[in-house]
Amino acid sequence: MWNFIHNNSGDIQTIISVLGLCFTIIGIFIAIIAIIYAKKQIKLFLAQRSFELKLLIQQQLVQQMNIANKILSDINELKKIHNSKIKQGFKDKKLNETYKEILPPVEIAYGMVEKILNVLELNYEVLINNKVSVKISYYEEQIKQLLQSGEGLQTQSKVVDNLLLRVSELANKDV
């Protein structure tokens, strides 16, 4: 047996190296398949993340548009009450002047909310009609902008609520 191995050692080494080469090629092939699979997984992850961000933005846009519409509705109600009270007039002239001072902040709030609502509606249309693939960073930037406009809407909502409360108090004082 040792004679056979000694006489054929070169052939045995060649066979072992060919087997090693075959295993190496198989390993490389399996690694390439794993790389392709990982690339597909990353692509699917990015598509899912993009979809989730788009959905989040859409929900935020709808929520903020609803808030803006409510604020505009409240402002219109406030204007209606304001105009009817101004037409009726107050018994106390000081109340009459105070009541007239309420309208400028209402108009400013209305203008600001209307601008925010227009931007939100435009962003919503772009988001819904966008068929092009967009980078995730774009969606993240949109979310930051939505948070800023949401803060603006919250501020305007507080202003309008305070003005409604003030109008109610003034109307009750005159009775």
PyMOL commands that set and color helices and strands:
alter all, ss='L'
color gray80, all
select helices_A, chain A and resi 2-7+9-88+93-129+136-174
alter helices_A, ss='H'
color red, helices_A
deselect
rebuild
show_as cartoon
